[in-house]
C-alpha cells in the first residue's frame, strides 16, 4: 500500500512538472467574423432571386498552423514574417479546403476564396488573418463546414461572431463536428423582395455554446488549476467529517475536521467571487488590463501561494488570499470573450454561460481532488510528500511560467 501511495504522489508531481504551457489560460482557438454587408440585385434580367453579400474574416494562430504546414522553415522554434510570406499560398490553399460554406452547388454556390489579410497580435501570440467575400442567393441557407486541425488537435475551437440580417450571431464549432454549423436558415423566395433572414443562433444556443467553452477553458487553463491545487493542498480533508463515512481512526476531533471542510468551501467561494467580478467588469469594458502584466501575475500568484504552504504567515486567511488573486485570474479569463468579439446583444448570455462553465469545471476539479486525497490523507508521508513536495513542484513550475511570460 505504501508503494502505491508513493507512486501516486510521484505521478502527481511529475504531472505538474509536465505542464509547461507559457500562456496556459489560452487553448487552441480560431476566430471568424461574419457580416452581411448588403443585398445585391438579381444577377441578370429575368432572374427573380436577389443575392446576399457576406464579408468573412478568419484569424488562426501561427503556432497552430505550424502543426499542419511547414511554416517554421528553419526549425528554430519561431515563425517569422518572412516565413509566413513564403508559405502564404500553401496556407490559403489549406484554408480554402478546410473552411467553406456548405451550400448546394450552382451558379451562386457562394464558395469562399480566402486571401491573405496580414498578421495580428493577440494575447497568446501572432495570428494570420484571412478574408473572403461571398455572394449567396437568399433562397440558400448559410452553413459553415470547418475541418481545420481535425486530425491534429481535438481541443481546437472556432469562435464565430457577427451580424446577419440585423441580428447578432455567436456560435462555436469544432473540426470534429459531423454536421455543418448553421448560421442562417434558407429563406422562402418567391418574389424579388428579400425574404426575412432567420438567424440560426439565439440566447439559449449562446448560453449552451459558451457554457462548453467556459468548461473547456477551465480544464485547459493549467495555471488556474495549479493555483486551485496550491490553495487546497494543505487542507487535511477527511470524508469522515461529512458524517456519511465511518471513521476508521480517531485522527482528529470531528469538529476540527468540519472546520477544514468549511475552510475549503469558503476558499473556493472566495476565489469564485474574485474571478467572477473581474471577468464581468473586463468583459463589459468597464476596466481593462493588459495580458502583458496579467499573465505573469497569474503565474506569480501560484508561486506565492505554494511558498505560503511551506512558510505560512500567521493571520493570513486562505479565503482572503483566494479572493485577492481571484481578481487577477478573472482578467485572464476575460481575454477569450474579448477576443471573440461577442456582439453586445448576446454578451450577457455568453458571459453567463462562460462563467457557469468555469464554475462547474472548477467544482468538478475540486471534487476529484477531494476524492483522491481520501486515499492519501491518512498516510504518514502526506504532509512531507504531497503538501510540501507538491508545493515545491508548483512553485518551480509557476516560476518557469513567470519567466517565460516576462521575457516572451
LUMBA-332367 format. One record per atom (N, C-alpha, C): z, x, y. Coordinates in pm, whole numbers, padded with zeros to 5 digits, always signed. Each point is the difference from the previous one (the first is absolute). Layout:
BEGIN
ZXY
...
//
This chain:
BEGIN
+00000+00083-00121
+00000-00083+00121
+00000+00086+00125
+00079+00108-00001
+00003+00090+00114
-00136+00061+00027
-00071+00032-00110
-00133+00058+00017
-00093-00100+00067
+00011-00126-00039
-00084-00105+00060
+00031-00016+00149
+00131+00003+00032
+00038-00015+00139
-00050+00116+00085
+00014+00119-00052
-00045+00117+00074
-00152-00002+00017
-00070-00042-00104
-00145-00008+00010
-00042-00102+00104
+00073-00114+00005
-00032-00103+00098
+00020+00051+00141
+00110+00073+00022
+00026+00054+00132
-00104+00103+00040
-00039+00085-00096
-00101+00100+00029
-00132-00065+00035
-00034-00107-00071
-00124-00072+00029
+00004-00059+00140
+00117-00049+00041
+00015-00055+00134
-00027+00105+00106
+00056+00118-00019
-00018+00107+00097
-00145+00045+00004
-00061+00020-00118
-00139+00045-00007
-00094-00102+00062
+00031-00127-00020
-00083-00104+00061
+00007+00009+00151
+00121+00017+00052
+00015+00012+00146
-00076+00121+00053
+00010+00112-00071
-00069+00121+00045
-00151-00013-00006
-00048-00088-00086
-00144-00017-00015
-00062-00088+00105
+00079-00068+00081
-00053-00090+00102
-00025+00080+00126
-00123+00046+00019
-00025+00098+00105
-00097-00047+00106
-00018-00130+00017
-00091-00048+00104
+00063+00021+00137
-00076+00064+00091
+00055+00028+00131
+00014-00126+00084
-00097-00089-00010
+00005-00126+00074
+00023-00111-00100
+00120-00003-00056
+00025-00082-00117
+00002-00149+00029
+00013-00041+00128
+00001-00143+00029
-00139-00062-00016
-00104+00081+00003
-00135-00052+00009
-00072+00015-00132
-00040-00113-00059
-00078+00004-00122
-00147+00019+00030
-00083-00026-00098
-00144+00013+00016
-00055-00133+00050
-00033-00005+00128
-00051-00122+00062
-00131+00030+00073
-00090-00097-00001
-00118+00002+00086
+00007-00126+00087
-00070+00002+00113
+00009-00109+00096
-00140-00051+00033
-00016-00132-00002
-00128-00062+00034
+00022-00102+00110
-00071+00017+00111
-00002-00097+00108
-00130-00078-00007
+00009-00132+00000
-00119-00085-00007
+00005-00102+00113
-00108-00006+00076
-00006-00090+00115
-00132-00076-00001
+00006-00128+00032
-00122-00077+00022
-00035+00011+00147
-00115+00061+00030
-00031+00032+00139
-00083-00108+00069
-00087-00070-00075
-00084-00103+00062
-00072-00075-00109
-00059-00111+00037
-00087-00074-00091
-00143+00017+00046
-00084+00049-00087
-00140+00024+00035
-00081-00126-00022
-00112-00015+00070
-00087-00115-00027
-00066+00010-00135
-00067-00105-00042
-00074+00003-00126
-00099+00116+00001
-00020+00067-00113
-00081+00122-00003
-00146-00022+00035
-00056-00120-00021
-00141-00022+00032
-00025-00149+00015
-00113-00035+00058
-00034-00140+00021
-00009-00072-00133
+00053-00120-00003
-00004-00078-00123
+00116+00023-00092
+00084+00101+00028
+00119+00028-00080
+00120-00057+00074
+00072-00086-00065
+00106-00075+00069
+00138+00060-00016
+00013+00107-00073
+00133+00057-00027
+00031+00113+00098
+00098-00019+00088
+00039+00110+00090
+00075+00109-00077
+00024+00109+00068
+00065+00116-00061
+00131+00030+00073
+00088+00065-00071
+00122+00053+00060
-00007+00152+00001
+00042+00059+00109
+00003+00145+00012
+00143+00051-00016
+00015+00104-00080
+00131+00059-00025
-00003+00149+00031
+00110+00048+00052
+00019+00143+00023
+00118+00047-00084
-00022+00101-00083
+00104+00051-00089
+00024+00147+00026
+00126+00039+00002
+00038+00140+00016
+00099+00036-00109
-00027+00108-00071
+00081+00044-00114
+00060+00136+00030
+00128+00018-00032
+00066+00129+00016
+00059+00041-00135
-00039+00118-00049
+00045+00050-00130
+00054+00141+00019
+00115+00028-00058
+00063+00132+00015
-00085+00109-00063
-00015+00111+00071
-00076+00112-00054
+00063+00053-00128
+00133+00000-00005
+00067+00051-00119
-00030-00087-00121
-00023-00131+00023
-00037-00088-00111
-00145+00019-00041
-00089+00014+00099
-00141+00022-00032
-00021+00129-00078
+00088+00098+00026
-00013+00128-00071
+00028-00014-00150
+00058-00113-00040
+00023-00024-00143
-00129-00029-00075
-00098-00056+00071
-00124-00041-00068
-00122+00078+00047
+00013+00069+00113
-00113+00074+00056
+00043+00142+00035
-00090+00096-00010
+00036+00140+00028
+00004+00028+00151
+00096-00061+00069
+00010+00024+00144
+00050+00140+00030
+00102+00042-00074
+00060+00133+00022
-00086+00104-00071
-00109+00039+00066
-00101+00085-00066
+00054+00135-00040
+00088+00060+00082
+00052+00133-00034
+00133-00004-00073
+00046-00121-00037
+00122-00018-00080
+00121+00071+00059
+00014-00009+00134
+00116+00063+00064
+00112-00099+00027
-00016-00124-00048
+00103-00101+00018
-00007-00073+00131
-00100+00029+00084
-00016-00067+00129
-00145-00044+00017
-00019-00123+00047
-00134-00052+00026
-00028+00015+00149
-00100+00081+00036
-00033+00025+00141
-00110-00096+00046
-00017-00007+00132
-00104-00085+00057
-00138+00046-00047
-00020+00131-00011
-00128+00051-00049
-00029-00045-00143
+00102+00000-00084
-00018-00046-00138
-00030-00149-00005
+00062-00076+00090
-00027-00144+00005
-00145-00026+00039
-00051+00074+00099
-00138-00020+00044
-00100+00032-00111
+00028+00105-00075
-00090+00037-00109
-00001-00108-00108
+00118-00059-00028
+00011-00098-00108
-00031-00142+00045
-00035-00020+00128
-00018-00134+00055
-00099-00085-00081
-00119+00049-00035
-00094-00085-00075
+00056-00045-00135
+00071+00088-00068
+00058-00035-00129
+00110-00104+00017
+00079+00014+00106
+00109-00095+00026
-00057-00138+00029
-00101-00007+00087
-00058-00130+00034
-00064-00066-00122
-00063+00079-00086
-00058-00055-00123
+00109-00059-00089
+00115+00067-00007
+00111-00051-00082
+00055-00130+00058
+00010-00007+00133
+00049-00123+00063
-00099-00115-00020
-00129+00028+00012
-00100-00104-00020
+00004-00055-00143
+00044+00082-00092
+00010-00044-00139
+00129-00076-00027
+00110+00040+00065
+00132-00051-00037
+00056-00105+00096
-00059-00016+00119
+00051-00096+00098
-00117-00085+00047
-00012-00120-00057
-00114-00086+00029
+00044-00146+00010
-00080-00078+00072
+00020-00144+00003
-00061-00060-00126
+00074-00087-00063
-00044-00062-00125
-00064-00134+00033
-00131+00002+00019
-00074-00121+00035
-00125-00007-00085
-00060-00118-00018
-00122-00011-00079
-00113+00080+00062
-00087+00053-00084
-00115+00074+00050
-00097-00094+00069
-00071+00050+00099
-00095-00083+00071
-00043+00067+00128
-00080-00069+00080
-00049+00060+00125
+00114+00041+00093
+00106-00080+00001
+00117+00037+00080
+00117+00030-00095
-00015+00104-00077
+00105+00036-00096
+00119+00065+00069
-00016+00034+00127
+00103+00062+00085
+00072+00115-00070
-00077+00087-00061
+00057+00120-00060
+00047+00095+00110
+00108+00071-00026
+00053+00095+00095
-00070+00135-00014
-00028+00063+00113
-00052+00136+00004
+00094+00082+00087
+00090+00070-00065
+00103+00073+00073
-00058+00125+00065
+00046+00027+00120
-00037+00125+00068
+00125+00063+00060
-00006+00129+00019
+00116+00076+00047
+00037-00041+00142
+00130-00018+00023
+00049-00039+00132
+00109+00094+00049
+00002+00122-00055
+00095+00100+00047
+00124+00010-00087
+00097+00074+00051
+00128+00022-00069
+00112-00039+00095
+00103-00065-00054
+00115-00039+00081
+00128+00051-00065
+00104+00013+00082
+00130+00048-00047
+00094-00118-00018
+00062-00007-00119
+00104-00099-00026
+00128+00074-00039
+00105-00077-00029
+00132+00062-00020
+00002+00097-00116
-00086-00023-00102
+00004+00087-00118
-00119+00093-00009
-00074+00018+00110
-00109+00096-00004
-00129-00054+00058
-00110+00071-00028
-00130-00035+00054
-00071-00103-00087
-00068-00093+00065
-00075-00105-00068
-00146+00004+00045
-00090-00018-00095
-00140-00016+00032
-00027-00145+00036
-00069-00023+00112
-00039-00135+00041
-00146-00023-00035
-00028-00118-00052
-00137-00041-00028
-00018-00141+00056
-00120-00030+00049
-00026-00130+00061
-00126-00060-00060
-00007-00132+00003
-00117-00071-00048
-00006-00138+00066
-00120-00053+00010
-00017-00138+00044
-00061-00080-00114
+00016-00131+00007
-00058-00089-00100
-00045-00127+00070
-00112-00052-00043
-00051-00126+00053
-00019-00094-00117
+00084-00102-00008
+00007-00085-00118
-00025-00145+00037
-00062-00070-00090
-00024-00142+00018
+00132-00075+00002
+00007-00106+00083
+00121-00079+00005
+00023-00076-00130
-00105-00010-00083
+00016-00067-00129
+00076+00086-00100
+00004+00130+00028
+00064+00093-00093
+00148+00016+00034
+00078+00020-00103
+00137+00042+00023
+00003+00148+00029
+00116+00049+00032
+00017+00143+00026
+00110+00052-00091
-00039+00082-00096
+00096+00058-00094
-00027+00149-00011
+00104+00074-00022
-00010+00146-00002
+00024+00052-00141
-00089+00087-00043
+00017+00070-00128
+00042+00144+00032
+00119+00038-00048
+00057+00130+00035
+00043+00073-00126
-00067+00112-00030
+00031+00075-00123
+00026+00148+00027
+00023+00035+00126
+00026+00139+00034
+00130+00048-00065
-00003+00116-00065
+00115+00061-00069
+00047-00081-00120
-00086-00082-00056
+00040-00084-00114
+00048+00083-00117
-00065+00114-00024
+00036+00083-00116
+00091+00116+00038
+00031+00014+00127
+00078+00117+00043
+00143-00035+00043
+00022-00119+00054
+00132-00031+00056
+00030-00148-00017
+00086-00031-00096
+00034-00140-00027
+00085-00062+00109
+00060+00081+00087
+00086-00053+00105
-00073-00020+00133
-00127+00034+00004
-00075-00009+00126
-00017-00146+00044
+00001-00022+00133
-00015-00133+00058
-00097+00004+00116
-00068-00112+00020
-00079-00021+00121
+00069-00110+00081
+00029+00029+00126
+00062-00096+00090
-00107-00052+00096
-00026-00128-00007
-00107-00063+00077
+00062-00082+00113
-00052+00016+00120
+00048-00077+00115
-00117-00028+00092
+00007-00112+00070
-00106-00031+00095
+00004-00144+00045
-00112-00043+00058
-00013-00137+00049
-00136-00053-00042
+00001-00115-00067
-00123-00064-00047
+00003-00146+00042
-00105-00043+00071
-00006-00138+00044
+00117-00041+00087
+00053+00096+00078
+00113-00031+00086
+00133-00005-00072
+00003+00032-00129
+00123-00003-00078
+00038+00142-00044
+00129+00026+00001
+00050+00131-00044
-00015+00014-00151
-00035+00121-00041
-00015+00032-00142
+00088+00120-00033
+00076-00007-00106
+00084+00111-00045
+00009-00007-00152
-00064+00093-00067
-00003-00001-00146
+00021+00141-00052
+00026+00008-00128
+00008+00130-00068
-00085-00006-00125
-00049+00116-00042
-00081+00009-00122
+00033+00130-00071
-00020+00002-00129
+00014+00122-00080
-00131+00022-00077
-00032+00124-00031
-00124+00027-00074
-00001-00062-00139
+00117-00029-00054
+00008-00053-00136
-00022-00152-00008
-00011-00067+00117
-00021-00143-00002
-00129-00035-00073
+00007-00100-00086
-00118-00042-00076
-00087-00097+00079
+00051-00057+00106
-00077-00092+00084
-00009+00056+00141
-00104-00040+00070
-00018+00045+00137
+00105-00065+00091
+00025+00064+00113
+00097-00051+00096
-00070-00099+00093
+00032-00129-00010
-00063-00102+00083
+00056+00003+00141
-00089+00009+00097
+00039-00001+00141
-00040-00129+00069
-00122-00049-00029
-00049-00124+00058
-00066-00081-00109
+00033-00126-00010
-00065-00086-00098
-00135-00046+00055
-00091-00041-00090
-00134-00038+00040
+00003-00127+00086
-00084-00005+00103
-00010-00117+00084
-00103-00098-00055
+00011-00124+00041
-00095-00101-00043
-00108-00012+00106
-00110+00071-00018
-00104+00007+00102
-00107-00104-00029
-00016-00095+00090
-00106-00098-00015
-00082-00014+00127
+00048+00057+00108
-00073-00005+00126
+00005+00137+00063
-00062+00012+00115
+00002+00128+00069
+00135+00028+00063
+00084-00104+00006
+00132+00021+00057
+00085+00084-00093
+00087+00077+00059
+00083+00093-00077
+00114-00073-00068
+00009+00006-00133
+00112-00063-00070
+00132+00069+00036
+00108-00069-00013
+00130+00063+00030
+00031+00110-00101
+00056+00108+00051
+00041+00109-00088
+00131-00036-00069
+00005+00018-00130
+00122-00025-00075
+00053+00134-00050
+00099+00051+00069
+00054+00131-00034
+00086-00011-00125
-00029+00088-00096
+00074-00004-00126
+00125+00087+00009
+00085-00029+00094
+00125+00073+00017
+00089-00083+00091
+00128+00007-00019
+00091-00077+00083
+00139+00056-00006
+00096-00080+00045
+00137+00048+00010
+00059+00032-00136
-00021-00090-00098
+00064+00022-00129
-00063+00116-00076
-00132+00014+00011
-00065+00113-00066
+00042+00131+00067
+00017-00004+00133
+00050+00119+00070
+00141+00035-00044
+00084-00102-00011
+00138+00023-00044
+00003+00062-00139
-00082-00054-00092
-00002+00052-00137
-00060+00140-00006
-00112+00021+00073
-00065+00130-00002
+00093+00109+00052
+00067-00028+00112
+00082+00104+00061
+00138+00012-00064
+00041-00099-00076
+00118+00018-00085
-00030+00108-00104
-00118-00008-00060
-00042+00102-00098
-00015+00136+00064
-00059+00003+00121
-00016+00126+00072
+00136+00062+00030
+00096-00084+00043
+00133+00051+00033
+00071+00059-00121
-00010-00070-00114
+00065+00052-00119
-00065+00131-00045
-00133+00005+00004
-00069+00124-00037
+00036+00113+00095
+00008-00033+00129
+00034+00101+00101
+00139+00058-00026
+00093-00085-00040
+00135+00047-00032
-00001+00091-00122
-00068-00043-00106
+00000+00077-00124
-00079+00129+00013
-00095+00006+00093
-00075+00122+00024
+00069+00090+00102
+00099-00055+00071
+00069+00077+00103
+00110+00084-00061
-00035+00113-00055
+00098+00081-00073
+00114+00048+00090
-00028+00022+00127
+00108+00044+00089
+00099-00113+00026
-00050-00123+00009
+00089-00115+00015
+00087-00016-00124
-00059+00014-00118
+00076-00010-00125
+00100+00115-00011
-00041+00117+00044
+00092+00115-00004
+00120-00023+00090
-00022-00061+00116
+00112-00029+00090
+00094-00102-00063
-00056-00105-00060
+00084-00099-00069
+00084+00066-00108
-00063+00088-00078
+00072+00068-00107
+00111+00087+00055
-00029+00071+00110
+00103+00084+00061
+00119-00083+00048
-00027-00123+00047
+00108-00087+00046
+00091-00044-00113
-00059-00037-00114
+00079-00064-00105
+00044+00096-00111
-00049+00124+00003
+00040+00095-00104
+00151+00016-00015
+00076+00013+00109
+00144+00026-00016
+00081-00122-00044
-00061-00117-00001
+00076-00121-00031
+00022-00012-00150
+00125+00003-00040
+00036-00005-00142
-00008-00145-00050
-00121-00049-00017
-00022-00140-00037
+00030-00024-00147
+00081-00103-00025
+00035-00034-00138
-00019-00150-00019
-00075-00035-00104
-00030-00141-00023
+00125-00082-00026
+00106+00063-00046
+00124-00074-00029
+00055-00066+00125
-00037+00052+00116
+00051-00058+00123
-00053-00139+00026
-00108-00037-00065
-00056-00132+00018
+00075-00106-00079
+00080+00041-00092
+00075-00094-00079
-00077-00057-00118
-00127+00040-00015
-00082-00054-00108
-00011+00097-00117
+00059+00117+00014
-00003+00098-00107
+00144+00039-00035
+00024+00022-00125
+00135+00041-00042
+00021+00146+00035
+00110+00031+00061
+00031+00139+00035
+00042+00076-00125
-00070+00111-00025
+00031+00078-00120
+00113+00099+00024
+00004+00053+00122
+00105+00097+00033
+00053-00030+00139
+00127+00016+00021
+00058-00027+00133
-00026+00116+00095
-00128+00017+00039
-00034+00113+00086
+00059-00016+00139
-00015-00121+00058
+00053-00026+00133
+00058-00141+00002
+00087-00027+00092
+00046-00138+00017
-00118-00090+00035
+00005-00123-00048
-00110-00092+00020
-00026-00025+00148
+00103-00011+00080
-00017-00025+00143
-00077+00114+00067
+00028+00123-00044
-00070+00115+00056
-00147-00004-00034
-00031-00040-00126
-00140-00009-00041
-00073-00106+00081
+00067-00110+00025
-00063-00105+00079
-00034+00049+00140
+00086+00084+00056
-00027+00053+00133
-00128+00083+00001
-00025+00071-00110
-00123+00079-00010
-00123-00089+00004
+00007-00112-00072
-00112-00094+00001
-00019-00063+00137
+00109-00028+00068
-00010-00052+00136
-00063+00103+00092
+00038+00128-00017
-00058+00107+00080
-00150+00010-00024
-00043-00015-00126
-00143+00004-00033
-00074-00112+00073
+00052-00121-00010
-00064-00114+00065
-00005+00019+00151
+00109+00048+00058
+00005+00019+00144
-00097+00108+00045
-00011+00107-00078
-00089+00111+00035
-00147-00042-00007
-00039-00066-00109
-00139-00045-00015
-00035-00102+00108
+00094-00090+00031
-00024-00099+00105
-00016+00065+00136
+00081+00101+00030
-00010+00071+00128
-00133+00071+00012
-00046+00062-00109
-00129+00067+00003
-00112-00100+00020
+00008-00115-00069
-00099-00107+00016
-00005-00047+00145
+00117-00024+00059
+00006-00046+00138
-00062+00102+00094
+00033+00127-00021
-00052+00105+00088
-00151+00008-00002
-00060+00012-00119
-00145+00017-00002
-00074-00130+00030
+00065-00115-00021
-00064-00127+00036
-00012-00015+00151
+00102+00044+00073
+00000-00011+00146
-00114+00082+00060
-00011+00126-00038
-00104+00085+00060
-00138-00035-00054
-00008-00047-00124
-00129-00048-00052
-00051-00114+00088
+00090-00090+00038
-00038-00115+00081
-00042+00043+00140
+00083+00077+00067
-00030+00030+00140
-00119+00095+00014
-00022+00087-00100
-00116+00090+00006
-00129-00076-00031
+00004-00090-00098
-00119-00076-00036
-00041-00093+00113
+00097-00058+00070
-00031-00089+00112
-00036+00076+00127
+00009+00132-00004
-00040+00081+00115
+00104+00012+00108
+00123-00040-00028
+00105+00008+00101
+00049+00143+00020
-00012+00081-00101
+00043+00140+00008
-00083+00081-00097
-00053+00111+00046
-00086+00083-00083
+00067+00135-00026
-00027+00054-00117
+00053+00131-00037
-00109+00079-00070
-00017+00124+00038
-00105+00083-00057
+00037+00048-00140
-00096-00009-00095
+00025+00055-00134
+00033+00149+00003
-00040+00068+00108
+00024+00144+00010
+00149+00033-00003
+00084-00092+00050
+00145+00024-00010
+00067-00093-00100
-00057-00119-00024
+00062-00093-00094
-00001+00056-00142
-00114+00051-00045
-00009+00047-00138
+00092+00120-00027
+00005+00101+00089
+00100+00107-00023
+00143-00051+00001
+00030-00098+00087
+00136-00053+00005
+00036-00077-00127
-00097-00066-00061
+00026-00067-00127
+00038+00102-00106
-00073+00110-00005
+00035+00106-00094
+00138+00058+00030
+00028+00018+00130
+00130+00056+00039
+00114-00094-00036
-00025-00131+00004
+00105-00096-00037
+00041+00017-00146
-00094+00036-00085
+00032+00025-00141
+00084+00126-00013
-00040+00104+00073
+00074+00127-00005
+00145-00022+00043
+00020-00068+00113
+00135-00021+00053
+00084-00082-00098
-00057-00109-00052
+00075-00086-00091
+00037+00073-00129
-00094+00079-00052
+00028+00076-00122
+00109+00105+00024
-00005+00067+00115
+00102+00100+00031
+00136-00063+00020
+00003-00121+00054
+00128-00070+00017
+00060-00036-00135
-00082-00015-00103
+00054-00021-00135
+00074+00124-00048
-00046+00117+00045
+00062+00126-00041
+00119+00034+00089
-00011-00031+00128
+00108+00027+00096
+00026-00126+00081
+00076-00094-00053
+00025-00125+00072
+00073+00023+00132
-00029-00084+00097
+00067+00004+00129
+00100-00114+00005
+00123+00032+00024
+00106-00101+00002
-00028-00105+00108
+00012-00126-00039
-00018-00109+00094
-00143-00048+00017
-00098+00072-00056
-00139-00042+00013
-00032-00101-00110
-00031-00123+00040
-00028-00106-00096
-00146+00003-00043
-00021-00023-00130
-00136+00005-00054
-00088-00109+00059
+00056-00119+00023
-00082-00108+00055
-00045+00030+00143
+00082+00067+00078
-00038+00038+00135
-00113+00104-00006
+00012+00094-00092
-00104+00100-00019
-00131-00068-00041
+00010-00096-00092
-00119-00071-00047
-00065-00079+00113
+00080-00062+00084
-00053-00078+00112
-00074+00090+00098
+00061+00112+00036
-00062+00090+00097
-00130+00058-00049
+00000+00053-00121
-00122+00058-00054
-00102-00109-00036
+00048-00121-00030
-00092-00110-00027
-00088-00032+00119
+00053+00016+00121
-00078-00022+00121
-00120+00094+00005
+00019+00124-00045
-00110+00096-00002
-00101-00035-00109
+00048-00035-00118
-00090-00034-00110
-00087-00121+00034
+00053-00093+00081
-00077-00117+00038
-00126+00035+00076
+00007+00103+00086
-00120+00045+00071
-00104+00052-00098
+00047+00065-00107
-00094+00048-00102
-00070-00115-00071
+00075-00106-00032
-00059-00116-00065
-00101-00069+00092
+00028-00003+00131
-00085-00074+00093
-00138+00061+00013
-00014+00127-00036
-00129+00066+00016
-00114-00070-00072
+00025-00051-00120
-00107-00063-00076
-00048-00127+00069
+00091-00085+00046
-00041-00123+00065
-00075+00030+00131
+00042+00103+00070
-00068+00034+00124
-00141+00051-00026
-00015+00084-00100
-00131+00056-00030
-00093-00102-00063
+00056-00103-00063
-00083-00104-00058
-00058-00093+00106
+00043+00015+00127
-00050-00082+00110
+00012-00149-00032
+00120-00042-00038
+00024-00139-00039
-00027-00093+00118
-00084-00104-00016
-00024-00095+00109
+00128-00068+00045
+00008-00029+00127
+00123-00057+00057
+00040-00131-00067
-00098-00085-00030
+00032-00130-00057
+00063+00006-00137
-00029+00107-00076
+00055+00014-00134
+00111+00104-00009
+00034+00060+00114
+00100+00106+00000
+00136-00045-00052
+00053-00116+00041
+00131-00041-00053
+00000-00015-00151
-00109-00050-00056
-00007-00019-00145
-00015+00132-00073
-00080+00089+00057
-00013+00133-00060
+00132+00076+00006
+00069-00011+00112
+00128+00068+00017
+00104-00054-00096
+00005-00134-00015
+00097-00061-00091
-00029+00041-00144
-00126-00006-00041
-00035+00038-00136
+00026+00147-00026
-00038+00085+00094
+00017+00145-00016
+00147+00037-00011
+00082-00053+00090
+00143+00031-00003
+00065-00057-00125
-00043-00121-00042
+00054-00058-00123
-00032+00085-00122
-00122+00051-00005
-00038+00087-00111
+00081+00127-00004
+00026+00058+00119
+00084+00120+00008
+00140-00029-00053
+00057-00112+00043
+00138-00030-00039
+00012-00028-00150
-00093-00076-00055
+00004-00026-00144
-00019+00129-00079
-00093+00082+00044
-00019+00129-00067
+00123+00087+00008
+00066-00003+00116
+00124+00077+00017
+00108-00048-00094
+00016-00131-00012
+00101-00055-00091
-00030+00035-00145
-00127+00000-00037
-00038+00036-00137
+00037+00146-00029
-00029+00088+00097
+00030+00142-00020
+00151+00022-00010
+00077-00062+00088
+00146+00015-00005
+00054-00056-00131
-00054-00113-00045
+00046-00060-00126
-00029+00092-00118
-00117+00061-00001
-00035+00092-00109
+00095+00120-00002
+00033+00051+00122
+00093+00113+00005
+00138-00041-00049
+00045-00119+00036
+00130-00047-00046
+00004-00007-00152
-00107-00052-00060
-00005-00009-00147
+00002+00139-00062
-00078+00093+00058
-00003+00135-00054
+00135+00068+00014
+00066-00023+00113
+00127+00069+00024
+00109-00043-00097
-00014-00120-00061
+00102-00045-00094
+00008+00092-00123
-00115+00061-00033
-00001+00091-00115
+00054+00138+00036
+00015+00026+00131
+00037+00134+00043
+00137+00009+00066
+00047-00110+00060
+00114+00008+00090
+00129+00041-00070
+00015-00029-00127
+00123+00037-00070
-00007+00140-00060
-00112+00064+00014
-00015+00136-00048
+00080+00096+00088
+00067+00094-00060
+00085+00092+00075
-00080+00086+00098
-00126+00019-00029
-00083+00083+00089
-00076-00079+00104
+00031-00128+00015
-00077-00085+00092
+00006+00053+00143
+00120+00029+00047
+00013+00045+00138
-00067+00135+00020
+00020+00090-00095
-00053+00136+00014
-00152+00004-00011
-00055-00067-00100
-00144+00009-00028
-00081-00104+00078
+00043-00125-00011
-00079-00108+00060
+00017-00004+00152
+00127-00010+00045
+00024-00016+00144
-00029+00130+00075
+00065+00106-00039
-00017+00126+00073
-00136+00063-00028
-00038+00005-00127
-00130+00058-00034
-00115-00082+00058
+00012-00132-00011
-00104-00086+00058
-00008+00013+00150
+00114+00013+00066
+00001+00014+00145
-00063+00131+00043
+00027+00108-00073
-00062+00129+00030
-00152-00011-00014
-00046-00064-00110
-00143-00015-00024
-00065-00082+00112
+00065-00108+00040
-00056-00083+00107
-00003+00074+00133
+00104+00077+00029
+00003+00076+00125
-00112+00104+00003
-00023+00069-00112
-00107+00099-00005
-00137-00066+00013
-00019-00109-00072
-00127-00071+00003
-00031-00050+00142
+00098-00063+00063
-00022-00054+00134
-00016+00110+00104
+00064+00114-00022
-00020+00113+00091
-00145+00047-00004
-00058+00000-00120
-00142+00033-00012
-00087-00101+00073
+00031-00128-00015
-00074-00104+00073
+00011+00022+00151
+00122+00030+00045
+00023+00020+00144
-00087+00113+00054
-00002+00112-00072
-00079+00115+00047
-00149-00033-00001
-00047-00071-00103
-00140-00037-00006
-00038-00091+00116
+00087-00091+00035
-00032-00097+00104
+00009+00059+00139
+00086+00100+00016
+00012+00066+00130
-00117+00095+00023
-00039+00072-00103
-00106+00101+00013
-00139-00057-00027
-00007-00116-00070
-00130-00057-00036
-00052-00088+00103
//
